[in-house]
Amino acid sequence: MRERAAHLILDGLGCALIGAQLPWSRTAVEAVLPLEGSGNTPVIGWGRTTSGPAAAVLNGTFIQGFELDDYYPAAPLHSTSLVLPALLSTASQGVPVRGADFLRATVLGFETGTRVGLALGGPEMLSRGWHSGSVFGTHAAAAASGVLRGLNAAQFEDALGLAGTQSAGLMAAQYEAMSKRMHHGFASRNGFYAAGLAQSGYTGIKRVFEREYGGFLSTFGEGHDPDASQITKNLGSEWNTEKITVKIHAAMGGLHPAIDAAIALTDGRKLTARGIEAIRIEVPHAIYHHGWWTPERPLTAIGAQMNIAYATAAALLDGHVRPEQFTPSRLDADDLWELIGRTQVHQVDEQHEPAWGQPGYNTRLTLTLRGGEVLTRALNQPHGGPDDPLTNAEIREKYRALTAQVVDPGRAARIEQIVLDLEGQADLGPLVDLLAAPARGALG
């Protein structure tokens, strides 16, 4: 499990490096640094430092910058964009941090965020319009930062209470707002704050998960039966860290089965927009509400990365969904919009679908081609999901492919070497320095 956690860290840092100099990330830096001022916490890929809270916001924004970072399907959140920025900001506050302590704090952050998400009903939050990960991600960041700070039990209770009262995030940000990319950064900052306040004796909500009035689960979970027992269920024997999904497509995680199905249907044949008469996509409620609305041209990059019609059309025509599918010219391409106009998306009641008895991201893609041929493919999970996870070797390949675009090979290799040997590192200062140096822009 520790080896897997180290590879998840590597993936998160690769996403941060490619995300650091994206156009919207540059806007974020230009907006945040004047507000927050100076400090000693590095901004990944910029060669600049700022305050711990500001760095947590920005570094989390970078990891989430291109929808390439991890997610946990059963309770959707992006763990590394929450945990790693809070830990880097915490590590900049005092004494040198050992790699083993950093790794332990990361795992406890991963476990806390996913478990709180399960208690809250996971995808139910998305269906109701909350950005689920930034709602229960504050706890992941607070727990991770609390470990490095050495909080005692009472302080941890305060930190979790302080985290819960700062939870927020509206999913309408997915349509065109840059702020969707910053939500997990906000949550990371808030968790960092929560742990720091608790360490200094500032108290938070006691029994924040159990309170019937104004508690975290009773308030956010109103109407869908939250279950506090999920937070401690099989704690110490079952590791959610091992079920965190690593992405291979630059799109919202719920769209990945449709993308995989599209790529599988095009295997061995070249499809054109003119050759496809109709596209039908069937998905469960969470993906339908989170990933479907009728898109309007022009569509922003963030909107395209969240919209199942755009992502599926791109996969059918281009054979992959990578950063190049979200350049201004591709976003406005006629062939993509022809297919989007022929796409219908339907919500399916999984309880009445015998073939979909297993919970997941069940998706069925059906193509009707000119001439009448019908192609169909159904998937419960994408490649990379809990039942078909990326191997550690595949994660390393992804990291190397991402970083090759933005940093020199020697620097990328040294980061990889340190991260995969975290337990042998007496001081993470060299890793922080490698991350802090400027990176190139992936989109120019």
Backbone torsions as a table, in degrees:
resi	resn	phi	psi	omega
1	MET	NA	-38.5	178.8
2	ARG	-65.0	-37.2	177.5
3	GLU	-64.0	-41.7	178.3
4	ARG	-64.3	-42.0	178.8
5	ALA	-60.0	-40.0	178.1
6	ALA	-62.8	-38.2	178.0
7	HIS	-69.4	-33.5	175.2
8	LEU	-65.6	-38.9	175.8
9	ILE	-61.0	-45.0	179.8
10	LEU	-59.0	-43.7	179.1
11	ASP	-62.5	-43.8	179.5
12	GLY	-61.9	-40.6	179.9
13	LEU	-70.1	-34.9	174.3
14	GLY	-62.5	-41.2	176.9
15	CYS	-64.7	-36.7	178.7
16	ALA	-64.9	-41.4	-177.5
17	LEU	-67.8	-41.1	178.9
18	ILE	-76.1	-23.0	179.9
19	GLY	-85.1	-16.1	-170.0
20	ALA	-63.8	-35.6	-173.8
21	GLN	-115.2	25.2	172.1
22	LEU	-69.7	155.9	-176.6
23	PRO	-54.5	-43.0	-178.9
24	TRP	-74.7	-25.1	174.5
25	SER	-69.8	-39.0	177.1
26	ARG	-63.4	-39.4	176.3
27	THR	-62.0	-40.4	179.1
28	ALA	-62.4	-45.0	179.4
29	VAL	-62.3	-45.2	-179.3
30	GLU	-64.5	-26.5	179.5
31	ALA	-85.8	-40.8	-171.6
32	VAL	-79.5	-43.3	-174.1
33	LEU	-60.4	-41.4	176.4
34	PRO	-64.7	-27.1	179.1
35	LEU	-75.1	-36.2	-170.4
36	GLU	-101.1	-26.4	178.1
37	GLY	81.0	-159.3	-171.9
38	SER	-86.3	169.3	178.2
39	GLY	176.8	-169.7	-175.7
40	ASN	-116.6	15.9	-179.6
41	THR	-102.1	125.5	-176.1
42	PRO	-67.8	145.4	169.5
43	VAL	-97.8	113.9	-172.9
44	ILE	-55.2	130.7	173.8
45	GLY	75.5	14.6	-177.0
46	TRP	-123.3	-16.5	-175.9
47	GLY	67.1	24.9	-179.1
48	ARG	-132.6	158.8	176.8
49	THR	-124.2	161.3	178.4
50	THR	-155.5	-169.2	179.1
51	SER	-69.4	159.0	178.7
52	GLY	-57.4	-47.8	179.0
53	PRO	-61.2	-43.1	-179.2
54	ALA	-64.9	-40.2	179.2
55	ALA	-64.5	-38.4	178.3
56	ALA	-62.5	-43.1	177.5
57	VAL	-60.0	-50.0	-174.4
58	LEU	-70.6	-45.3	-178.8
59	ASN	-65.0	-35.6	174.1
60	GLY	-66.6	-38.0	177.2
61	THR	-63.5	-38.4	179.3
62	PHE	-65.5	-44.9	-178.4
63	ILE	-61.8	-38.2	178.1
64	GLN	-84.1	3.8	-166.1
65	GLY	-63.0	-28.3	-176.8
66	PHE	-135.6	26.7	177.4
67	GLU	54.1	34.3	178.6
68	LEU	-107.1	-3.4	-174.0
69	ASP	-87.2	170.0	-174.5
70	ASP	-62.2	164.6	170.1
71	TYR	-152.9	160.3	-179.6
72	TYR	-115.0	106.0	-169.4
73	PRO	-59.5	-39.4	-173.6
74	ALA	-70.6	-22.8	177.8
75	ALA	-149.0	84.8	-164.9
76	PRO	-56.8	116.5	170.1
77	LEU	-157.6	162.0	-179.1
78	HIS	-110.0	97.2	-165.5
79	SER	-65.8	-44.4	-175.4
80	THR	-67.9	-31.6	-179.9
81	SER	-70.9	-15.1	176.3
82	LEU	-93.4	-47.4	-169.1
83	VAL	-82.6	-48.4	-174.0
84	LEU	-63.4	-44.1	178.3
85	PRO	-62.4	-40.6	178.5
86	ALA	-62.7	-38.4	-179.6
87	LEU	-71.3	-41.0	178.7
88	LEU	-64.0	-38.1	177.7
89	SER	-69.1	-39.0	178.3
90	THR	-65.5	-41.9	-178.6
91	ALA	-64.3	-22.2	-179.5
92	SER	-83.9	-0.6	-174.4
93	GLN	-88.2	-17.3	-173.6
94	GLY	-163.0	-125.5	-172.2
95	VAL	-70.7	159.6	177.9
96	PRO	-56.2	146.6	-177.7
97	VAL	-108.2	129.2	176.4
98	ARG	-76.3	147.9	179.5
99	GLY	-61.4	-37.2	179.8
100	ALA	-63.0	-38.6	178.3
101	ASP	-68.4	-39.0	178.0
102	PHE	-62.6	-43.6	-179.7
103	LEU	-64.7	-44.0	179.2
104	ARG	-62.0	-43.9	179.6
105	ALA	-63.8	-37.2	178.4
106	THR	-61.7	-47.6	-179.2
107	VAL	-62.0	-43.2	-179.8
108	LEU	-66.0	-33.9	173.6
109	GLY	-65.8	-44.9	177.2
110	PHE	-57.6	-46.9	-176.8
111	GLU	-66.1	-40.7	-177.6
112	THR	-65.7	-49.2	-177.8
113	GLY	-61.0	-45.6	-178.5
114	THR	-66.6	-38.8	-178.0
115	ARG	-70.1	-40.5	175.9
116	VAL	-64.2	-38.3	177.3
117	GLY	-62.9	-41.1	177.0
118	LEU	-63.9	-39.5	178.9
119	ALA	-62.9	-29.3	-177.1
120	LEU	-89.7	-0.5	177.8
121	GLY	96.6	2.6	173.5
122	GLY	57.0	-111.6	-175.8
123	PRO	-61.6	-18.0	177.5
124	GLU	-55.8	-34.3	-179.4
125	MET	-64.2	-40.0	178.5
126	LEU	-64.5	-41.4	-179.8
127	SER	-61.8	-29.5	-179.4
128	ARG	-88.6	-3.6	175.9
129	GLY	99.5	3.7	175.5
130	TRP	-85.7	146.1	169.2
131	HIS	-81.7	96.9	-165.9
132	SER	-55.0	-45.4	-174.9
133	GLY	-63.5	-33.6	179.3
134	SER	-82.5	-11.8	173.8
135	VAL	-78.9	-52.7	-179.6
136	PHE	-100.2	5.8	176.1
137	GLY	-76.1	-22.3	178.0
138	THR	-58.0	-35.8	-179.1
139	HIS	-69.1	-36.0	176.9
140	ALA	-61.3	-46.4	-179.1
141	ALA	-67.1	-40.9	-179.6
142	ALA	-64.6	-42.6	-179.7
143	ALA	-64.5	-44.5	-179.3
144	ALA	-63.3	-48.5	178.9
145	SER	-62.6	-37.4	179.7
146	GLY	-62.4	-34.2	178.4
147	VAL	-64.6	-47.6	179.6
148	LEU	-63.9	-31.1	179.6
149	ARG	-80.6	-10.5	179.2
150	GLY	70.2	37.1	-179.1
151	LEU	-63.2	145.3	172.8
152	ASN	-85.9	-179.7	-173.8
153	ALA	-60.1	-44.2	-179.0
154	ALA	-65.3	-38.7	179.0
155	GLN	-68.2	-36.4	176.1
156	PHE	-63.1	-40.3	177.2
157	GLU	-61.1	-41.7	176.6
158	ASP	-63.2	-43.4	-178.3
159	ALA	-61.9	-42.8	179.5
160	LEU	-67.4	-36.0	176.1
161	GLY	-67.1	-40.3	177.0
162	LEU	-68.2	-33.8	177.1
163	ALA	-66.7	-45.8	-176.3
164	GLY	-62.1	-34.2	-178.2
165	THR	-78.4	-6.0	176.6
166	GLN	-107.1	8.3	-175.8
167	SER	-76.3	138.7	-178.9
168	ALA	-170.4	173.7	175.2
169	GLY	142.5	115.9	-178.4
170	LEU	-102.3	130.7	-172.7
171	MET	-75.1	-11.0	175.0
172	ALA	-62.2	-13.4	175.8
173	ALA	-63.7	-14.9	-175.4
174	GLN	-71.9	-18.1	-172.0
175	TYR	-74.9	-45.5	-178.7
176	GLU	-152.8	-6.5	-171.9
177	ALA	-81.9	136.3	171.4
178	MET	-61.8	-26.2	-172.4
179	SER	-61.9	-22.6	177.0
180	LYS	-57.0	-37.7	-178.4
181	ARG	-71.9	-17.5	-176.9
182	MET	-98.6	-10.5	-175.2
183	HIS	-56.0	-46.5	-179.3
184	HIS	-70.1	-29.1	172.9
185	GLY	-64.1	-42.8	174.7
186	PHE	-57.7	-46.2	-178.5
187	ALA	-64.2	-37.5	177.7
188	SER	-64.2	-45.6	176.7
189	ARG	-58.7	-44.0	-177.0
190	ASN	-66.7	-37.0	175.7
191	GLY	-68.1	-39.1	175.1
192	PHE	-59.1	-45.9	176.7
193	TYR	-60.8	-44.4	-176.8
194	ALA	-59.3	-45.8	180.0
195	ALA	-66.4	-39.7	179.1
196	GLY	-66.2	-41.1	177.4
197	LEU	-64.1	-43.5	-179.8
198	ALA	-62.9	-39.8	179.5
199	GLN	-61.7	-32.1	-178.6
200	SER	-87.6	3.9	175.9
201	GLY	93.6	7.7	177.9
202	TYR	-83.7	118.2	-170.2
203	THR	-83.9	151.7	177.8
204	GLY	-116.1	-172.0	-179.9
205	ILE	-66.5	124.0	175.9
206	LYS	-79.1	146.0	179.9
207	ARG	49.2	47.1	-173.0
208	VAL	-60.1	-29.8	-179.5
209	PHE	-81.7	-25.8	-174.2
210	GLU	-93.8	-18.3	-174.4
211	ARG	-58.3	130.4	-179.8
212	GLU	-77.4	-33.1	178.3
213	TYR	-112.1	118.8	177.6
214	GLY	74.8	9.6	176.6
215	GLY	-79.8	168.4	-175.3
216	PHE	-63.9	-52.1	-177.0
217	LEU	-72.8	-39.6	-178.1
218	SER	-67.0	-31.9	-177.6
219	THR	-86.0	-55.8	179.5
220	PHE	-69.5	-27.8	-177.2
221	GLY	-94.2	11.0	-177.9
222	GLU	-58.0	124.4	176.5
223	GLY	95.8	-7.3	177.4
224	HIS	-138.9	35.3	165.8
225	ASP	51.1	66.5	175.5
226	PRO	-63.5	155.8	-174.1
227	ASP	-132.3	98.9	-176.6
228	ALA	-63.0	-23.7	-178.2
229	SER	-64.1	-21.1	179.7
230	GLN	-64.8	-22.3	-176.7
231	ILE	-67.5	-35.9	-177.2
232	THR	-111.7	2.0	-177.1
233	LYS	-60.6	123.8	178.8
234	ASN	54.5	28.7	179.6
235	LEU	-61.9	127.6	179.8
236	GLY	93.1	-15.4	178.6
237	SER	-117.5	-24.2	177.1
238	GLU	-120.7	124.8	-172.3
239	TRP	-110.3	111.9	176.4
240	ASN	-67.1	-22.7	177.4
241	THR	-52.2	-37.3	-177.4
242	GLU	-74.0	-11.9	-178.4
243	LYS	-103.5	2.4	177.3
244	ILE	-69.5	132.5	-175.0
245	THR	-92.2	135.3	175.0
246	VAL	-102.2	128.6	-174.9
247	LYS	-81.0	150.0	169.3
248	ILE	-118.7	-5.3	177.6
249	HIS	-118.7	146.5	-178.3
250	ALA	-88.3	63.7	-178.3
251	ALA	-153.0	164.6	178.0
252	MET	-54.1	139.4	-171.6
253	GLY	-56.6	-35.4	-179.3
254	GLY	-66.2	-15.4	179.1
255	LEU	-87.8	-11.5	-172.4
256	HIS	-63.4	-37.9	175.8
257	PRO	-60.8	-39.7	177.8
258	ALA	-64.8	-40.3	178.2
259	ILE	-63.8	-46.7	179.1
260	ASP	-61.2	-41.0	179.4
261	ALA	-63.8	-41.2	178.9
262	ALA	-62.8	-44.3	-179.9
263	ILE	-64.7	-38.9	178.8
264	ALA	-65.2	-39.4	-179.2
265	LEU	-70.2	-24.8	179.6
266	THR	-91.4	-2.0	-178.1
267	ASP	-60.5	120.4	178.0
268	GLY	86.0	-0.8	177.6
269	ARG	-141.1	152.9	179.3
270	LYS	-106.1	110.8	179.2
271	LEU	-94.6	145.2	175.5
272	THR	-120.1	162.3	177.9
273	ALA	-59.8	-38.6	-179.0
274	ARG	-67.9	-27.9	-176.8
275	GLY	-83.0	-7.3	-179.1
276	ILE	-108.6	117.8	-177.2
277	GLU	-83.7	-38.2	-177.3
278	ALA	-155.3	148.4	176.4
279	ILE	-124.9	128.5	176.1
280	ARG	-122.5	126.7	-180.0
281	ILE	-123.3	126.9	178.8
282	GLU	-114.9	128.9	-174.5
283	VAL	-142.5	159.3	174.9
284	PRO	-75.3	174.9	-169.5
285	HIS	-58.0	-43.4	-174.1
286	ALA	-63.8	-42.1	180.0
287	ILE	-71.5	-37.6	179.2
288	TYR	-60.1	-48.5	-177.6
289	HIS	-73.7	-31.9	-176.4
290	HIS	-85.9	-32.9	-169.8
291	GLY	-118.9	8.8	179.7
292	TRP	-134.4	127.0	163.8
293	TRP	-155.3	157.0	179.5
294	THR	-71.4	110.3	-176.0
295	PRO	-73.3	150.7	177.6
296	GLU	-118.3	141.4	179.7
297	ARG	-88.4	130.6	5.3
298	PRO	-81.6	150.2	179.8
299	LEU	-111.2	134.5	178.2
300	THR	-74.0	165.0	178.1
301	ALA	-61.0	-43.5	-179.1
302	ILE	-64.4	-40.9	177.7
303	GLY	-62.6	-41.5	-179.9
304	ALA	-65.2	-37.0	-179.1
305	GLN	-72.3	-13.7	179.8
306	MET	-106.5	-8.3	-172.0
307	ASN	-101.8	123.3	-172.8
308	ILE	-69.2	-29.6	179.0
309	ALA	-68.7	-44.3	179.6
310	TYR	-64.8	-48.4	-176.3
311	ALA	-62.3	-40.6	179.8
312	THR	-67.8	-42.7	178.3
313	ALA	-61.3	-41.9	178.8
314	ALA	-62.8	-41.7	179.5
315	ALA	-65.1	-39.9	-179.8
316	LEU	-65.6	-40.6	-174.7
317	LEU	-87.8	-35.0	-173.6
318	ASP	-104.7	-16.9	179.0
319	GLY	82.4	1.9	177.8
320	HIS	-165.4	166.5	176.3
321	VAL	-130.5	96.1	-175.4
322	ARG	-126.0	-178.3	179.1
323	PRO	-53.2	-33.7	-176.7
324	GLU	-68.2	-15.2	175.9
325	GLN	-78.0	-1.7	-175.7
326	PHE	-126.2	22.8	171.5
327	THR	-76.4	158.0	-179.1
328	PRO	-54.6	-39.8	-177.4
329	SER	-68.9	-39.4	-179.7
330	ARG	-73.0	-35.1	178.9
331	LEU	-61.7	-24.4	-176.8
332	ASP	-111.7	21.7	-175.6
333	ALA	-78.9	137.5	-176.3
334	ASP	-61.8	-40.5	-175.7
335	ASP	-64.1	-38.7	177.4
336	LEU	-63.5	-43.7	-177.0
337	TRP	-72.0	-26.7	172.1
338	GLU	-61.1	-45.7	-179.1
339	LEU	-69.9	-40.1	178.0
340	ILE	-57.5	-39.2	179.7
341	GLY	-67.8	-18.2	179.9
342	ARG	-103.9	13.7	-175.8
343	THR	-101.5	133.0	172.0
344	GLN	-120.0	135.7	179.8
345	VAL	-119.7	131.8	-176.1
346	HIS	-126.7	139.7	173.7
347	GLN	-85.3	132.1	-178.2
348	VAL	-112.8	136.4	174.4
349	ASP	-80.4	104.0	-175.0
350	GLU	-62.9	-27.2	-178.8
351	GLN	-64.6	-23.5	-179.5
352	HIS	-107.2	17.6	176.2
353	GLU	-115.8	95.4	-176.4
354	PRO	-55.0	-33.9	-178.1
355	ALA	-72.8	-12.3	-176.9
356	TRP	-114.7	41.1	-179.1
357	GLY	-69.6	-24.1	-178.7
358	GLN	-84.4	127.1	177.8
359	PRO	-61.2	145.3	179.7
360	GLY	168.9	-152.6	179.6
361	TYR	-107.1	46.4	-174.8
362	ASN	-47.8	124.4	-177.7
363	THR	-140.3	135.4	174.0
364	ARG	-122.7	124.5	178.7
365	LEU	-110.7	126.8	178.5
366	THR	-125.9	125.6	177.8
367	LEU	-110.5	131.0	170.1
368	THR	-106.8	116.9	-175.9
369	LEU	-91.8	157.9	173.3
370	ARG	-58.4	128.7	-175.6
371	GLY	105.2	-13.4	172.5
372	GLY	104.0	-10.8	179.6
373	GLU	-64.3	137.5	-179.6
374	VAL	-117.3	128.2	177.0
375	LEU	-117.0	137.4	179.0
376	THR	-141.8	150.1	-180.0
377	ARG	-151.2	131.1	178.1
378	ALA	-119.8	136.7	179.8
379	LEU	-135.7	140.3	174.1
380	ASN	-86.7	-37.4	-178.9
381	GLN	-142.7	155.8	175.7
382	PRO	-83.1	168.4	168.1
383	HIS	-62.7	129.2	-173.5
384	GLY	108.3	-16.1	179.6
385	GLY	-71.1	175.4	-175.5
386	PRO	-56.0	-33.6	-178.7
387	ASP	-90.1	-8.1	179.3
388	ASP	-145.3	60.0	-172.3
389	PRO	-69.9	152.4	169.9
390	LEU	-62.5	139.5	173.9
391	THR	-72.3	163.2	176.1
392	ASN	-60.2	-34.9	178.0
393	ALA	-64.4	-39.5	178.2
394	GLU	-67.1	-35.5	176.8
395	ILE	-64.8	-41.5	177.8
396	ARG	-64.0	-39.7	177.9
397	GLU	-62.8	-41.9	178.0
398	LYS	-61.8	-46.2	180.0
399	TYR	-57.5	-45.3	-177.7
400	ARG	-67.4	-37.6	178.4
401	ALA	-66.7	-40.6	179.3
402	LEU	-67.1	-50.5	-174.1
403	THR	-70.3	-24.8	178.8
404	ALA	-59.6	-23.6	-179.0
405	GLN	-81.3	-19.1	-167.7
406	VAL	-130.7	-17.0	179.0
407	VAL	-137.5	162.5	179.9
408	ASP	-68.5	147.5	-176.4
409	PRO	-56.4	-40.4	-179.0
410	GLY	-64.1	-41.1	178.1
411	ARG	-64.9	-44.7	179.3
412	ALA	-61.8	-41.2	-179.0
413	ALA	-66.0	-38.4	179.6
414	ARG	-67.2	-40.2	175.8
415	ILE	-60.5	-46.3	179.6
416	GLU	-59.5	-43.4	-178.8
417	GLN	-61.3	-45.0	-178.8
418	ILE	-66.6	-45.8	-175.8
419	VAL	-64.3	-40.2	-178.7
420	LEU	-79.2	-1.4	173.5
421	ASP	-126.6	39.2	-175.6
422	LEU	-57.5	-41.1	-175.9
423	GLU	-67.4	-12.6	177.1
424	GLY	-99.5	5.2	-175.8
425	GLN	-98.5	119.5	179.1
426	ALA	-77.9	-22.9	-177.0
427	ASP	-151.9	127.2	-178.3
428	LEU	-88.3	9.3	178.3
429	GLY	-53.4	-46.5	178.8
430	PRO	-60.4	-36.9	177.8
431	LEU	-65.0	-44.1	179.7
432	VAL	-60.5	-41.2	179.1
433	ASP	-63.2	-40.7	179.2
434	LEU	-65.0	-38.1	178.9
435	LEU	-71.2	-33.7	-172.4
436	ALA	-73.5	-28.2	-176.5
437	ALA	-60.1	152.3	-177.1
438	PRO	-58.4	147.0	174.6
439	ALA	-117.4	161.0	176.8
440	ARG	-83.9	163.9	177.8
441	GLY	-85.0	130.1	-179.1
442	ALA	-70.3	-26.8	-179.8
443	LEU	-111.5	18.0	179.3
444	GLY	98.0	NA	NA
